[in-house]
Amino acid sequence: MATHRPDTATDDALLAALARVLEPVARLAVAKGLPFTISQELLRRAYVKAAQHANGATGRPTVSRIAAATGLTRREVTRLAEEMPVATAQRPSAATQIFTAWLGNPKLRDRRGQPKPLRRQGPAPSFDALAQSITRDLHSRTLLDELCRLGLVRHDIETDLVHLQQEGFVPRDDEARMLAFLGHNVGDHLAASVANVLQDERRHFEQAVFADELSEASIDIAKKLVNAQWRALMAALVPELEALVEADRQAPAAGRRKRADRRIRVGLYAYDERIDADKDKGR
C-alpha cells in the first residue's frame, strides 16, 4: 500500500497535530497495558465509521468507496462494518445530574457562594427533593449511597445533613467512570475542534488561553483562578440549561419549531507541565 508523503505545509501541520493528539492516547494505552494491535483495530473501525459518515450524503456508501477513502482492503472494510457496534445514546447518570444540579443551583449556596448542606429528608431544600426533581425511578436513599460511594457527598448521621465534598465530578476509586468521562469530555472537545477545522456547517466554541515561564507558586494561583471561574460558569449556566430543557419538555409537540433531539456539553480544562522547548517550538 502506498504511503502518503507530506509535501505541503498543511500536510506537515496535520501530522504534527495528530502526533500531539495521539501521544497522550498512547501514554494511556501503554499505562493500562493495552497492546498496539487492539488500538490499531480501534483506529481501523474509526476510519471506516468516518468514511461511512463522509460518504453518507451521496447515499449508502459502498465497500469499494470506503476502501478507496481509507486505504483499507475491501475485505477489511466488510469485516469491520459487520463488527461495528451499534451506537447508543448515553445519558448522564442520575448521580451525575444530582451533583450538577446541586452545584449549579444558586438557591443551594450560602452567602459566600459555598454549597449548603441539605437535610436528607423533607420538602425542598432537601436531598430527597433534589433527587426527586431529577428522577423518580430510583429511591433517593439509593442515590445518596451512590454519591457517598463516589466520594462526592458526605452524610452526617448525627445531624442527618448531606454535605457536598467536591466542586467537580471526579469520582473516587471508580476508574471505569473516570475513563468514561475521559472519552465523553475529550471526545466532544476534539470533535468540536475537528468540525471547526473541516469547516462543517455548525461552528463550535473552542478557545484557549496560555501562559509560559510561570513558577510553581504562580501555577497554584492560576489553578485557583480557574476553579473560581468554573464555579461561576456552573452557577450561571446550569439553571439556564435546566430551564431550556424544561421548556422543550413542556412545549406541545406540534408547536415545537424543531425537534428536541440535540445535546450540548460545555467544559473548561486546565493543564500545566514543565516547558519543553522542542515540543512547544512550533506552537
Backbone as numpy.savetxt, mean C-alpha at the origin, in Angstrom:
# Nx Ny Nz CAx CAy CAz Cx Cy Cz
17.77 -16.24 -27.93 16.92 -15.05 -27.93 17.80 -13.81 -27.93
17.50 -12.86 -28.78 18.29 -11.65 -28.84 18.06 -10.79 -27.61
19.11 -10.16 -27.14 18.99 -9.30 -25.97 18.91 -7.85 -26.42
18.19 -7.07 -25.63 18.05 -5.66 -25.93 19.28 -4.92 -25.44
19.90 -4.13 -26.31 21.09 -3.38 -25.95 20.72 -1.90 -25.89
20.92 -1.28 -24.73 20.56 0.14 -24.61 21.41 0.99 -25.54
20.77 1.78 -26.36 21.51 2.64 -27.27 20.99 4.08 -27.25
20.12 4.38 -26.30 19.61 5.73 -26.16 19.63 6.13 -24.70
19.50 7.43 -24.47 19.46 7.92 -23.09 18.26 7.35 -22.34
17.15 7.16 -23.05 15.96 6.59 -22.42 16.22 5.16 -21.97
16.90 4.37 -22.81 17.24 3.00 -22.43 18.10 2.99 -21.17
19.11 3.83 -21.14 20.00 3.88 -19.98 19.22 4.26 -18.73
18.35 5.26 -18.85 17.56 5.69 -17.70 16.61 4.60 -17.24
16.02 3.88 -18.20 15.10 2.79 -17.87 15.82 1.69 -17.10
16.99 1.27 -17.59 17.74 0.21 -16.92 18.21 0.66 -15.54
18.62 1.91 -15.41 19.05 2.41 -14.11 17.88 2.43 -13.13
16.69 2.84 -13.62 15.51 2.87 -12.76 15.11 1.46 -12.32
15.13 0.51 -13.26 14.78 -0.87 -12.92 15.76 -1.46 -11.93
17.05 -1.16 -12.11 18.05 -1.67 -11.17 17.78 -1.14 -9.77
17.42 0.13 -9.67 17.14 0.74 -8.36 15.91 0.11 -7.72
14.90 -0.19 -8.52 13.68 -0.79 -8.00 13.91 -2.25 -7.59
14.69 -2.97 -8.40 14.86 -4.40 -8.16 15.83 -4.73 -7.03
16.76 -3.83 -6.72 17.74 -4.13 -5.67 17.09 -4.42 -4.32
16.16 -3.57 -3.82 15.52 -3.92 -2.55 14.64 -5.16 -2.65
14.05 -5.40 -3.83 13.26 -6.63 -4.02 14.16 -7.85 -3.87
15.33 -7.79 -4.51 16.28 -8.91 -4.40 16.77 -9.06 -2.97
16.98 -7.94 -2.28 17.45 -8.01 -0.89 16.42 -8.72 -0.01
15.14 -8.42 -0.23 14.08 -9.10 0.53 14.05 -10.59 0.21
14.16 -10.92 -1.09 14.10 -12.32 -1.50 15.27 -13.11 -0.91
16.47 -12.55 -0.98 17.64 -13.23 -0.44 17.52 -13.40 1.08
17.05 -12.35 1.75 16.92 -12.41 3.21 15.92 -13.48 3.64
14.90 -13.71 2.81 13.87 -14.70 3.15 14.13 -16.06 2.51
15.30 -16.19 1.85 15.66 -17.48 1.27 14.85 -17.88 0.06
14.34 -16.90 -0.68 13.54 -17.20 -1.87 14.48 -17.41 -3.05
14.50 -18.60 -3.65 15.42 -18.87 -4.77 15.12 -17.99 -5.98
16.15 -17.74 -6.77 16.01 -16.91 -7.97 15.01 -17.52 -8.94
14.95 -18.84 -9.02 14.05 -19.49 -9.98 12.59 -19.12 -9.71
12.22 -18.97 -8.44 10.84 -18.60 -8.11 10.59 -17.15 -8.48
11.54 -16.27 -8.17 11.40 -14.86 -8.55 11.31 -14.72 -10.06
12.10 -15.52 -10.77 12.08 -15.50 -12.24 10.71 -15.90 -12.77
10.11 -16.89 -12.15 8.77 -17.32 -12.57 7.74 -16.22 -12.33
7.86 -15.53 -11.19 6.95 -14.41 -10.90 7.11 -13.30 -11.94
8.35 -13.05 -12.35 8.59 -12.01 -13.36 8.00 -12.42 -14.70
8.12 -13.69 -15.05 7.51 -14.17 -16.30 5.99 -13.94 -16.27
5.37 -14.30 -15.15 3.92 -14.10 -15.03 3.56 -12.62 -15.15
4.37 -11.77 -14.52 4.10 -10.34 -14.57 4.20 -9.82 -16.01
5.18 -10.34 -16.76 5.31 -9.94 -18.17 4.08 -10.34 -18.97
3.60 -11.56 -18.77 2.43 -12.03 -19.51 1.21 -11.21 -19.14
1.04 -10.93 -17.85 -0.11 -10.15 -17.41 -0.06 -8.74 -17.99
1.14 -8.14 -18.02 1.29 -6.79 -18.57 0.98 -6.79 -20.07
1.44 -7.81 -20.78 1.19 -7.88 -22.22 -0.29 -8.11 -22.50
-0.95 -8.91 -21.66 -2.39 -9.11 -21.82 -3.13 -7.79 -21.66
-2.72 -7.01 -20.67 -3.36 -5.72 -20.42 -3.08 -4.74 -21.57
-1.83 -4.72 -22.02 -1.44 -3.78 -23.07 -2.15 -4.07 -24.39
-2.40 -5.34 -24.65 -3.04 -5.73 -25.92 -4.54 -5.90 -25.79
-5.06 -5.68 -24.58 -6.49 -5.90 -24.36 -7.37 -4.93 -25.10
-6.85 -3.74 -25.39 -7.66 -2.72 -26.06 -8.03 -3.12 -27.48
-7.26 -4.00 -28.08 -7.52 -4.42 -29.46 -8.20 -5.78 -29.52
-8.84 -6.16 -28.43 -9.49 -7.45 -28.37 -8.70 -8.42 -27.52
-9.13 -9.65 -27.50 -8.46 -10.66 -26.69 -7.07 -10.93 -27.28
-6.01 -10.68 -26.49 -4.66 -10.85 -27.04 -4.36 -12.31 -27.35
-3.72 -12.54 -28.47 -3.36 -13.90 -28.86 -2.05 -14.30 -28.20
-1.80 -15.60 -28.16 -0.55 -16.12 -27.59 0.63 -15.58 -28.39
0.49 -15.55 -29.70 1.58 -15.05 -30.54 1.89 -13.59 -30.25
0.86 -12.80 -30.06 1.07 -11.38 -29.80 1.76 -11.18 -28.46
1.35 -11.95 -27.44 1.97 -11.84 -26.12 3.42 -12.30 -26.18
3.67 -13.38 -26.92 5.04 -13.88 -27.05 5.93 -12.84 -27.73
5.40 -12.18 -28.73 6.19 -11.17 -29.44 6.48 -9.97 -28.54
5.51 -9.61 -27.67 5.68 -8.45 -26.80 6.62 -8.72 -25.64
6.70 -9.97 -25.19 7.48 -10.29 -24.00 8.82 -10.96 -24.29
8.95 -11.56 -25.45 10.17 -12.32 -25.74 10.12 -13.74 -25.21
9.00 -14.14 -24.60 8.82 -15.50 -24.13 8.35 -16.39 -25.29
8.56 -17.68 -25.14 8.09 -18.60 -26.17 6.58 -18.76 -26.07
5.97 -19.18 -27.17 4.53 -19.39 -27.19 4.14 -20.46 -26.18
4.98 -21.48 -26.02 4.70 -22.53 -25.05 4.69 -21.97 -23.62
5.67 -21.10 -23.32 5.72 -20.49 -21.99 4.51 -19.61 -21.75
4.12 -18.83 -22.75 2.97 -17.95 -22.60 1.72 -18.76 -22.32
1.53 -19.85 -23.07 0.35 -20.69 -22.86 0.33 -21.26 -21.45
1.46 -21.78 -21.00 1.53 -22.37 -19.65 1.25 -21.32 -18.58
1.89 -20.16 -18.72 1.75 -19.12 -17.70 0.33 -18.56 -17.66
-0.27 -18.41 -18.84 -1.64 -17.89 -18.89 -2.62 -18.86 -18.22
-2.38 -20.17 -18.40 -3.26 -21.17 -17.80 -3.09 -21.23 -16.29
-1.86 -20.94 -15.80 -1.57 -21.02 -14.37 -1.79 -19.70 -13.65
-2.16 -18.65 -14.39 -2.32 -17.32 -13.80 -3.41 -17.35 -12.74
-3.10 -16.95 -11.51 -4.13 -16.93 -10.47 -5.18 -15.87 -10.78
-6.42 -16.17 -10.41 -7.51 -15.23 -10.63 -7.39 -14.09 -9.63
-7.38 -12.86 -10.13 -7.25 -11.69 -9.25 -8.54 -11.49 -8.47
-8.40 -11.26 -7.18 -9.55 -11.00 -6.32 -9.32 -9.68 -5.58
-10.39 -8.91 -5.46 -10.29 -7.64 -4.75 -10.09 -7.90 -3.26
-9.13 -7.23 -2.67 -8.83 -7.41 -1.26 -9.20 -6.13 -0.51
-10.10 -6.27 0.43 -10.51 -5.13 1.24 -9.68 -5.10 2.52
-9.47 -3.92 3.07 -8.76 -3.84 4.35 -9.50 -4.63 5.41
-8.76 -5.23 6.33 -9.39 -6.00 7.40 -10.16 -5.06 8.31
-11.10 -5.63 9.06 -11.89 -4.82 9.99 -10.99 -4.17 11.03
-9.94 -4.90 11.47 -9.01 -4.34 12.45 -8.30 -3.11 11.88
-7.88 -3.20 10.62 -7.23 -2.07 9.97 -8.17 -0.88 9.89
-9.42 -1.12 9.53 -10.39 -0.04 9.38 -10.70 0.63 10.72
-10.80 -0.17 11.79 -11.06 0.39 13.11 -9.90 1.27 13.55
-8.68 0.76 13.37 -7.49 1.51 13.76 -7.41 2.83 13.00
-7.65 2.79 11.69 -7.60 4.00 10.87 -8.68 4.99 11.26
-9.89 4.49 11.51 -10.99 5.37 11.89 -10.72 6.04 13.24
-10.13 5.31 14.16 -9.80 5.87 15.48 -8.75 6.98 15.33
-7.71 6.70 14.56 -6.66 7.69 14.36 -7.16 8.93 13.64
-8.05 8.75 12.68 -8.45 9.86 11.82 -9.63 10.66 12.31
-10.28 10.23 13.39 -11.46 10.94 13.88 -11.06 12.00 14.89
-11.19 13.29 14.55 -10.77 14.35 15.49 -11.56 14.32 16.80
-12.79 13.76 16.78 -13.58 13.68 18.00 -13.01 12.67 18.99
-12.12 11.80 18.50 -11.51 10.80 19.38 -10.10 11.19 19.77
-9.79 12.49 19.71 -8.49 13.02 20.14 -8.71 14.06 21.22
-7.71 14.20 22.10 -7.82 15.19 23.16 -7.34 16.56 22.67
-7.25 17.51 23.58 -6.87 18.87 23.20 -5.45 18.95 22.65
-4.61 18.01 23.05 -3.22 17.99 22.55 -3.10 17.24 21.23
-4.23 16.73 20.74 -4.22 16.01 19.49 -3.88 14.54 19.62
-3.81 14.03 20.86 -3.50 12.63 21.09 -4.77 11.79 21.12
-4.73 10.54 20.64 -5.91 9.68 20.67 -6.40 9.46 22.11
-7.69 9.64 22.31 -8.27 9.42 23.63 -8.41 7.93 23.92
-8.26 7.52 25.18 -8.65 6.15 25.52 -10.17 6.03 25.43
-10.66 4.88 25.03 -12.09 4.68 24.86 -12.62 3.66 25.87
-13.83 3.91 26.38 -14.49 2.88 27.16 -14.70 1.66 26.27
-14.58 0.50 26.84 -14.74 -0.71 26.01 -16.18 -0.86 25.57
-17.15 -0.57 26.46 -18.56 -0.76 26.15 -19.31 0.55 26.28
-20.56 0.53 25.81 -21.42 1.69 25.97 -21.58 2.46 24.68
-22.36 3.55 24.77 -22.59 4.38 23.57 -21.33 5.13 23.19
-21.35 5.69 21.99 -20.20 6.45 21.50 -19.94 7.66 22.41
-18.68 7.99 22.64 -17.49 7.31 22.10 -17.08 6.11 22.96
-17.05 4.95 22.36 -16.59 3.72 23.02 -16.00 2.82 21.95
-15.24 1.82 22.39 -14.66 0.90 21.41 -15.76 0.10 20.73
-16.77 -0.33 21.49 -17.88 -1.09 20.90 -18.55 -0.29 19.79
-18.84 0.99 20.06 -19.52 1.82 19.06 -18.65 2.01 17.84
-17.35 2.21 18.06 -16.43 2.38 16.93 -16.39 1.11 16.10
-16.27 -0.05 16.75 -16.20 -1.32 16.03 -17.48 -1.58 15.24
-18.65 -1.29 15.86 -19.92 -1.53 15.18 -20.14 -0.58 14.00
-19.48 0.60 14.05 -19.60 1.51 12.92 -18.83 1.00 11.70
-17.89 0.09 11.94 -17.10 -0.49 10.86 -17.72 -1.78 10.35
-18.10 -2.66 11.27 -18.69 -3.94 10.86 -19.54 -4.49 11.99
-20.61 -5.17 11.61 -21.45 -5.89 12.57 -21.35 -7.40 12.35
-20.44 -7.79 11.47 -20.25 -9.21 11.19 -19.39 -9.89 12.25
-18.56 -9.10 12.95 -17.68 -9.65 13.98 -17.98 -8.99 15.31
-17.91 -9.75 16.39 -18.15 -9.20 17.71 -17.01 -8.25 18.07
-17.36 -7.16 18.73 -16.35 -6.15 19.07 -15.26 -6.74 19.97
-15.61 -7.73 20.80 -14.60 -8.34 21.66 -13.57 -9.09 20.82
-14.02 -9.75 19.77 -13.11 -10.45 18.86 -12.16 -9.47 18.19
-12.69 -8.33 17.77 -11.87 -7.32 17.12 -10.89 -6.69 18.11
-11.32 -6.50 19.35 -10.43 -5.96 20.38 -9.27 -6.93 20.63
-9.58 -8.22 20.72 -8.52 -9.22 20.94 -7.53 -9.22 19.79
-8.02 -9.04 18.55 -7.13 -9.03 17.39 -6.22 -7.80 17.41
-6.77 -6.65 17.75 -5.96 -5.44 17.82 -4.93 -5.52 18.94
-5.31 -6.15 20.06 -4.36 -6.35 21.15 -3.25 -7.30 20.72
-3.61 -8.35 19.98 -2.62 -9.31 19.51 -1.61 -8.65 18.60
-2.07 -7.69 17.79 -1.19 -7.00 16.86 -0.38 -5.90 17.54
-0.65 -5.66 18.81 0.09 -4.63 19.53 -0.34 -3.23 19.19
-1.54 -3.08 18.64 -2.01 -1.77 18.22 -2.81 -1.07 19.31
-3.44 -1.84 20.19 -4.17 -1.26 21.31 -3.84 -2.03 22.58
-4.16 -1.41 23.71 -3.98 -2.05 25.02 -5.27 -1.90 25.80
-5.73 -3.01 26.36 -6.95 -3.00 27.15 -6.59 -3.02 28.63
-6.92 -1.94 29.33 -6.70 -1.86 30.77 -7.90 -2.48 31.46
-7.71 -3.67 32.01 -8.83 -4.42 32.59 -9.40 -3.70 33.81
-8.55 -3.06 34.61 -9.02 -2.41 35.83 -9.96 -1.25 35.52
-9.62 -0.44 34.54 -10.47 0.70 34.18 -11.43 0.38 33.05
-11.22 -0.73 32.39 -11.99 -1.15 31.21 -11.90 -0.11 30.09
-10.69 0.50 29.98 -10.43 1.46 28.91 -9.51 0.83 27.87
-9.71 1.21 26.61 -8.88 0.73 25.52 -8.00 1.89 25.06
-6.69 1.66 24.99 -5.73 2.70 24.63 -5.06 2.34 23.31
-4.92 3.33 22.41 -4.11 3.13 21.21 -2.65 3.07 21.61
-1.92 2.15 21.02 -0.52 1.95 21.34 0.42 2.54 20.30
-0.07 2.76 19.08 0.80 3.21 17.99 0.10 4.29 17.19
0.90 5.05 16.45 0.38 6.09 15.57 0.40 5.64 14.11
0.75 4.38 13.89 0.75 3.85 12.54 0.50 2.36 12.60
-0.11 1.83 11.53 -0.46 0.41 11.51 0.78 -0.40 11.14
1.54 -0.79 12.16 2.71 -1.64 11.97 2.53 -2.85 12.88
1.86 -3.89 12.40 1.53 -5.04 13.24 2.78 -5.68 13.84
2.72 -6.01 15.11 3.83 -6.62 15.82 3.73 -8.14 15.70
4.88 -8.76 15.42 4.95 -10.23 15.37 3.94 -10.82 14.37
3.75 -10.16 13.25 2.83 -10.66 12.22 3.48 -10.39 10.86
4.46 -11.25 10.52 5.24 -11.02 9.31 4.37 -11.12 8.05
3.41 -12.02 8.05 2.56 -12.18 6.88 1.79 -10.89 6.60
1.28 -10.26 7.64 0.54 -9.01 7.45 1.48 -7.89 7.02
2.69 -7.87 7.58 3.67 -6.86 7.18 4.02 -6.99 5.71
4.20 -8.23 5.24 4.49 -8.44 3.83 3.32 -8.04 2.95
2.11 -8.27 3.44 0.92 -7.85 2.68 0.90 -6.33 2.53
1.23 -5.62 3.62 1.29 -4.16 3.54 2.36 -3.72 2.54
3.50 -4.41 2.57 4.58 -4.08 1.64 4.08 -4.18 0.21
3.42 -5.29 -0.09 2.93 -5.50 -1.45 1.92 -4.46 -1.87
0.95 -4.15 -1.00 -0.09 -3.18 -1.35 0.46 -1.77 -1.43
1.21 -1.35 -0.41 1.68 0.04 -0.36 2.71 0.33 -1.46
3.74 -0.52 -1.53 4.78 -0.29 -2.53 4.24 -0.57 -3.93
3.37 -1.57 -4.04 2.79 -1.88 -5.35 1.99 -0.71 -5.90
1.15 -0.10 -5.07 0.35 1.03 -5.53 1.23 2.24 -5.82
2.25 2.47 -4.97 3.16 3.60 -5.20 3.87 3.43 -6.54
4.38 2.24 -6.78 5.09 1.99 -8.04 4.15 2.05 -9.23
2.91 1.55 -9.04 1.93 1.60 -10.13 1.63 3.05 -10.50
1.54 3.93 -9.50 1.30 5.35 -9.78 2.45 5.96 -10.55
3.68 5.65 -10.15 4.86 6.20 -10.83 4.94 5.70 -12.27
4.71 4.41 -12.46 4.78 3.83 -13.80 3.70 4.43 -14.70
2.49 4.56 -14.18 1.41 5.14 -14.97 1.74 6.56 -15.40
2.36 7.32 -14.50 2.74 8.70 -14.85 3.82 8.72 -15.93
4.79 7.80 -15.83 5.86 7.75 -16.84 5.29 7.34 -18.19
4.37 6.38 -18.18 3.77 5.91 -19.43 2.70 6.87 -19.95
2.42 7.89 -19.17 1.44 8.91 -19.56 0.08 8.30 -19.85
-0.40 7.48 -18.90 -1.75 6.95 -19.00 -2.75 8.10 -18.86
-4.00 7.80 -19.13 -5.02 8.84 -19.07 -5.13 9.45 -17.67
-5.06 8.63 -16.65 -5.22 9.11 -15.27 -3.86 9.45 -14.68
-3.68 10.71 -14.29 -2.44 11.12 -13.65 -2.57 10.94 -12.14
-1.51 10.48 -11.51 -1.53 10.20 -10.07 -0.55 11.14 -9.34
-0.95 11.53 -8.14 -0.05 12.37 -7.35 1.11 11.51 -6.86
2.34 11.94 -7.15 3.52 11.17 -6.74 4.70 12.14 -6.70
4.99 12.64 -5.51 6.03 13.63 -5.32 6.92 13.22 -4.15
8.10 13.83 -4.06 8.99 13.55 -2.93 9.91 14.74 -2.73
10.36 14.92 -1.51 11.41 15.90 -1.20 12.57 15.14 -0.58
13.78 15.67 -0.75 14.93 14.98 -0.17 15.99 15.99 0.24
16.82 15.58 1.16 17.91 16.42 1.65 19.12 15.54 1.92
20.30 16.03 1.57 21.54 15.29 1.78 22.39 15.98 2.86
23.43 15.28 3.24 24.42 15.81 4.17 23.80 16.25 5.49
23.03 15.35 6.09 22.41 15.59 7.38 23.09 14.72 8.44
23.11 15.20 9.66 23.64 14.42 10.77 22.58 13.47 11.29
22.98 12.50 12.13 22.03 11.56 12.71 21.00 12.30 13.56
21.44 13.34 14.28 20.51 14.12 15.10 19.47 14.83 14.23
19.91 15.36 13.10 18.98 16.03 12.20 17.98 15.04 11.59
18.45 13.83 11.29 17.55 12.79 10.78 16.45 12.49 11.80
16.82 12.42 13.09 15.83 12.16 14.13 14.78 13.27 14.17
15.22 14.52 14.02 14.28 15.64 14.00 13.37 15.55 12.78
13.97 15.21 11.63 13.19 15.09 10.40 12.12 14.00 10.53
12.46 12.89 11.17 11.50 11.81 11.35 10.31 12.27 12.20
10.59 13.06 13.23 9.50 13.57 14.06 8.60 14.51 13.25
9.21 15.31 12.38 8.42 16.19 11.52 7.52 15.39 10.59
8.07 14.31 10.03 7.28 13.47 9.12 6.11 12.84 9.87
6.36 12.32 11.07 5.29 11.71 11.87 4.19 12.72 12.17
4.59 13.96 12.48 3.60 15.00 12.77 2.76 15.31 11.53
3.42 15.38 10.37 2.70 15.65 9.14 1.74 14.51 8.79
2.15 13.28 9.07 1.28 12.14 8.79 0.04 12.18 9.68
0.23 12.53 10.96 -0.93 12.63 11.85 -1.89 13.70 11.35
-1.34 14.83 10.92 -2.19 15.90 10.40 -2.93 15.47 9.13
-2.22 14.76 8.26 -2.83 14.28 7.02 -3.95 13.29 7.32
-3.69 12.38 8.26 -4.72 11.41 8.64 -5.95 12.11 9.20
-5.73 13.07 10.09 -6.85 13.77 10.71 -7.68 14.51 9.68
-7.03 15.04 8.64 -7.75 15.78 7.61 -8.44 14.86 6.60
-7.76 13.79 6.20 -8.25 12.96 5.11 -9.30 11.93 5.52
-9.06 11.24 6.63 -9.92 10.10 6.98 -11.39 10.50 7.11
-11.73 11.57 7.85 -13.16 11.93 7.92 -13.76 12.27 6.56
-12.99 12.95 5.73 -13.49 13.32 4.41 -13.70 12.08 3.54
-12.76 11.15 3.58 -12.90 9.93 2.78 -14.07 9.09 3.28
-14.23 9.00 4.61 -15.36 8.25 5.15 -16.69 8.88 4.73
-16.73 10.21 4.69 -17.95 10.89 4.26 -18.25 10.60 2.79
-17.20 10.55 1.96 -17.39 10.25 0.54 -17.89 8.82 0.35
-17.32 7.89 1.11 -17.76 6.49 1.04 -19.23 6.38 1.42
-19.60 7.04 2.51 -20.99 6.97 2.97 -21.93 7.62 1.98
-21.51 8.74 1.37 -22.36 9.41 0.39 -22.59 8.53 -0.83
-21.54 7.85 -1.29 -21.69 6.94 -2.43 -22.55 5.74 -2.06
-22.43 5.30 -0.81 -23.23 4.14 -0.37 -24.72 4.50 -0.29
-25.01 5.73 0.12 -26.40 6.14 0.31 -27.05 6.62 -0.98
-26.24 6.97 -1.98 -26.81 7.51 -3.22 -27.64 6.44 -3.93
-28.84 6.80 -4.42 -29.64 5.83 -5.19 -28.87 5.35 -6.40
-28.97 4.05 -6.67 -28.18 3.48 -7.77 -28.46 4.18 -9.08
-29.71 4.50 -9.34 -30.05 5.14 -10.62 -29.55 6.57 -10.69
-29.35 7.20 -9.55 -28.95 8.59 -9.56 -27.45 8.80 -9.52
-26.69 7.74 -9.41 -25.24 7.89 -9.37 -24.70 8.30 -10.72
-23.85 9.30 -10.71 -23.24 9.73 -11.96 -22.27 8.67 -12.48
-21.62 7.97 -11.56 -20.69 6.91 -11.94 -20.81 5.78 -10.93
-20.45 4.60 -11.36 -20.47 3.47 -10.44 -19.41 3.67 -9.36
-19.73 3.26 -8.15 -18.77 3.37 -7.05 -17.87 2.14 -7.06
-16.98 2.08 -8.07 -16.15 0.90 -8.25 -14.66 1.24 -8.27
-14.31 2.37 -7.66 -12.90 2.78 -7.65 -12.38 2.79 -6.22
-11.06 2.70 -6.10 -10.43 2.74 -4.79 -9.28 3.75 -4.84
-8.85 4.21 -3.67 -7.73 5.14 -3.58 -6.88 4.76 -2.38
-5.58 4.90 -2.51 -4.65 4.68 -1.40 -3.75 5.91 -1.33
-3.67 6.51 -0.17 -2.84 7.68 0.04 -1.78 7.33 1.08
-0.53 7.54 0.73 0.54 7.16 1.65 1.59 8.23 1.80
2.41 8.08 2.80 3.55 8.97 3.03 4.68 8.10 3.54
5.86 8.25 2.97 6.97 7.43 3.43 8.19 8.29 3.64
9.09 7.80 4.47 10.38 8.45 4.68 11.44 7.36 4.75
12.56 7.59 4.12 13.65 6.61 4.12 14.95 7.37 4.28
15.81 6.86 5.16 17.12 7.51 5.33 18.21 6.44 5.35
19.38 6.80 4.86 20.54 5.92 4.85 21.80 6.75 4.72
22.93 6.12 4.93 24.19 6.80 4.75 24.41 7.08 3.26
24.93 8.25 2.94 25.10 8.65 1.55 26.13 7.76 0.87
25.72 7.24 -0.29 26.62 6.48 -1.16 26.81 7.32 -2.41
27.95 7.95 -2.52 28.17 8.90 -3.63 28.00 8.24 -4.99
28.48 7.00 -5.13 28.39 6.33 -6.43 26.95 6.03 -6.79
26.17 5.58 -5.77 24.79 5.18 -6.06 23.91 6.38 -6.39
24.16 7.52 -5.73 23.31 8.67 -5.92 23.87 9.68 -6.93
24.95 9.33 -7.59 25.60 10.27 -8.48 24.68 10.77 -9.59
23.85 9.88 -10.09 23.00 10.27 -11.22 21.63 10.76 -10.84
21.37 10.97 -9.56 20.02 11.34 -9.15 19.66 12.75 -9.58
